[in-house]
Amino acid sequence: MKGRCSAPANYEILEHTADLRIEVRGKDVAELLARCAGALADLLYDPAPVRAAIRRRVRLDEGNLEGLLVRWLNELIYLREVKEFLWKRIEVETDGPSSLQAVLAGERFDPARHSPRTGLKAATYYQLGIERGAEGWIARILFDV
């Protein structure tokens, strides 16, 4: 399966007392993972001025879909915080529920052009939920702020 998304993605912020919790939907697992990345981009920075000038490849293997989602989002937080990479377009390909290959198109953070938003420490397993519904997949993710 292959899923594509451009940041920002449609998502919903869910009520939570201390941390940040979102809900994201996709027609299949690949699209769900791509849209989670698009939603995360919108939480971390304003994706509007980001140019898709540099391509970065990410390959992840994990034991299950929940682990893959958390690892994927934490890899993206790492790319933003440590490598100062901002993504605009996301293409995710899955080979089953436990591995992904992704291509992120974006650029390095430029304080003159880019606006940071929420600082997130990590995606967590706490209250993590992924389910398949009649219209596709739904993920609920809690981020440590």
Wavefront OBJ file of the C-alpha trace (Angstrom):
o trace
v 0.000 0.000 0.000
v 1.060 3.548 -0.624
v -0.222 6.663 1.134
v 0.517 10.289 0.332
v -0.124 13.482 2.202
v 0.900 17.110 2.175
v 1.191 18.939 5.465
v -0.976 19.988 7.113
v -3.236 16.937 7.230
v -6.771 16.855 8.550
v -6.786 15.852 12.198
v -8.702 16.595 15.361
v -7.266 17.691 18.708
v -8.894 15.685 21.491
v -9.365 16.924 25.026
v -6.634 15.994 27.475
v -5.661 17.569 30.778
v -1.877 17.838 30.436
v -0.575 16.507 27.141
v -1.689 16.779 23.516
v -3.915 14.103 21.995
v -5.021 13.918 18.372
v -7.176 11.746 16.145
v -6.202 11.041 12.546
v -8.033 9.056 9.858
v -6.881 7.306 6.686
v -8.408 4.955 4.146
v -5.630 2.407 4.704
v -2.586 1.993 6.953
v -0.204 3.772 4.559
v -2.475 6.793 4.264
v -3.024 6.801 8.036
v 0.747 6.908 8.659
v 1.201 9.654 6.052
v -1.596 11.738 7.546
v -0.182 11.284 11.052
v 3.069 12.787 9.732
v 1.132 15.654 8.149
v -0.725 16.333 11.388
v 2.522 16.221 13.359
v 4.075 18.754 10.967
v 1.174 21.124 11.611
v 1.605 20.738 15.370
v 5.371 21.366 15.289
v 5.555 24.244 12.769
v 3.619 26.149 10.134
v 4.016 23.962 7.019
v 2.730 26.619 4.573
v 6.132 28.233 3.744
v 8.054 24.950 3.678
v 9.449 24.077 0.258
v 9.769 20.473 -0.885
v 13.416 20.960 -1.907
v 15.164 18.077 -0.115
v 14.106 14.437 -0.001
v 14.759 12.231 3.006
v 14.116 8.509 3.104
v 13.031 6.691 6.239
v 12.717 2.925 6.650
v 11.349 1.422 9.847
v 10.567 -2.128 10.957
v 8.695 -2.784 14.162
v 6.843 -5.678 15.762
v 3.311 -4.364 15.291
v 1.317 -1.417 13.987
v 1.147 0.386 17.342
v 4.913 0.183 17.747
v 5.425 1.279 14.155
v 3.219 4.355 14.587
v 4.950 5.472 17.794
v 8.412 4.863 16.331
v 7.454 6.707 13.095
v 6.221 9.777 14.952
v 9.233 9.810 17.263
v 11.560 9.529 14.262
v 9.824 12.572 12.777
v 10.165 14.512 16.040
v 13.874 13.616 15.994
v 14.231 14.861 12.405
v 12.583 18.146 13.366
v 14.387 18.758 16.639
v 17.863 17.337 15.996
v 18.283 17.510 12.218
v 16.147 20.681 11.883
v 14.302 19.116 8.949
v 10.764 20.252 8.110
v 8.655 18.108 5.802
v 5.964 19.323 3.424
v 5.079 16.196 1.442
v 4.946 12.679 2.789
v 4.814 9.427 0.855
v 4.523 6.223 2.866
v 4.625 2.686 1.557
v 3.794 -0.239 3.827
v 4.543 -3.905 3.452
v 2.206 -5.200 6.111
v 1.394 -3.592 9.473
v 4.907 -3.632 10.900
v 7.170 -1.868 8.378
v 7.235 1.282 6.333
v 9.332 3.066 3.776
v 8.770 6.793 3.509
v 10.003 9.680 1.443
v 9.736 13.095 3.050
v 10.117 16.203 0.900
v 10.976 19.397 2.736
v 13.853 21.620 3.806
v 15.998 22.665 6.752
v 14.525 25.017 9.325
v 15.174 28.692 8.542
v 14.194 31.020 11.431
v 13.676 33.865 8.957
v 10.997 31.886 7.061
v 9.618 29.200 9.371
v 7.468 29.524 12.475
v 7.818 26.906 15.219
v 4.667 25.917 17.079
v 4.249 23.328 19.826
v 7.322 21.675 21.307
v 6.624 17.960 21.604
v 8.922 15.550 23.440
v 7.558 12.252 22.153
v 4.631 10.196 20.930
v 3.616 7.797 23.680
v 1.921 4.433 24.060
v -0.342 5.872 26.740
v -3.959 5.897 25.490
v -2.727 4.905 22.025
v -5.483 3.496 19.889
v -5.542 2.270 16.310
v -8.665 0.721 14.905
v -10.145 -0.253 11.593
v -13.602 1.143 10.979
v -16.137 0.974 8.178
v -14.566 3.972 6.426
v -10.901 3.136 7.044
v -8.414 3.460 9.888
v -8.438 5.737 12.939
v -5.464 6.507 15.190
v -5.559 8.325 18.524
v -2.134 9.426 19.691
v -0.987 11.169 22.863
v 2.123 13.352 22.716
v 4.210 14.271 25.708
v 4.498 18.072 25.694
l 1 2 3 4 5 6 7 8 9 10 11 12 13 14 15 16 17 18 19 20 21 22 23 24 25 26 27 28 29 30 31 32 33 34 35 36 37 38 39 40 41 42 43 44 45 46 47 48 49 50 51 52 53 54 55 56 57 58 59 60 61 62 63 64 65 66 67 68 69 70 71 72 73 74 75 76 77 78 79 80 81 82 83 84 85 86 87 88 89 90 91 92 93 94 95 96 97 98 99 100 101 102 103 104 105 106 107 108 109 110 111 112 113 114 115 116 117 118 119 120 121 122 123 124 125 126 127 128 129 130 131 132 133 134 135 136 137 138 139 140 141 142 143 144 145
